[in-house]
Amino acid sequence: MTSREGGGGEEEVFPEDVAVAAVAAVIPAHRAAPKQLSVIIVLIVIVVRMISLTDSQKIGMGLTGFGVFFLFFGMILFFDKALLAIGNILFVAGLAFVIGLERTFRFFFQKHKIKATSFFLGGVFVVLIGWPIVGVVLEVYGFFLLFRGFFPVVVGFIRRIPVLGSILNLPFISSYVDKAGESNTMV
């Protein structure tokens, strides 16, 4: 990892240096074209520069990102229960780091979200005891119930992106997107 000399003689590590090292570790140079690798590095540097987070939020973003990666990788590998379990634990821990323990607890245990929370956490438990397909189905349903209040915001944001917005406005896709964007449930 590269670093630059600070004014007091100490080495200071910059976020873009960490991003470059992380991408280089994850994507071997012989597998990715140099042009693609440089685009990935530039995007990570831009995101790191735009978002100002506390140290615990940065840790939480990393944990959440690894959790999503392990969940995705576990599903690709035919619902590997070890990868799914690690992904679930990292995702929930990362969420707690990003928004804080108290806010996480309040988010999951509101009276109107008890059903959604029970499905989501029940799915996590079912994956941990060894039934990955049933657990993932429960988790996805619980996740949908928990975060359906965010869907109108996400749909509105995606519609403002040039290429994706035109795709979402295609006739056969538009009706489904409109239904997802009409959610009246409060978060």
Stockholm file with secondary structure:
# STOCKHOLM 1.0

chainA/1-187         MTSREGGGGEEEVFPEDVAVAAVAAVIPAHRAAPKQLSVIIVLIVIVVRMISLTDSQKIGMGLTGFGVFFLFFGMILFFDKALLAIGNILFVAGLAFVIGLERTFRFFFQKHKIKATSFFLGGVFVVLIGWPIVGVVLEVYGFFLLFRGFFPVVVGFIRRIPVLGSILNLPFISSYVDKAGESNTMV
#=GR chainA/1-187 SS CCCEECTTSCEECCHHHHHHHHHHHHSCTTTSCHHHHHHHHHHHHHHHHHCCCCHHHHHHHHHHHHHHHHHHHHHHTTCCHHHHHHHHHHHHHHHHHHHCHHHHHHHHTCGGGHHHHHHHHHHHHHHHHTCHHHHHHHHHHHHHHHHGGGHHHHHHHHHTSHHHHHHHTSHHHHHHHHHHHTCCCCC
#=GC SS_cons         CCCEECTTSCEECCHHHHHHHHHHHHSCTTTSCHHHHHHHHHHHHHHHHHCCCCHHHHHHHHHHHHHHHHHHHHHHTTCCHHHHHHHHHHHHHHHHHHHCHHHHHHHHTCGGGHHHHHHHHHHHHHHHHTCHHHHHHHHHHHHHHHHGGGHHHHHHHHHTSHHHHHHHTSHHHHHHHHHHHTCCCCC
//
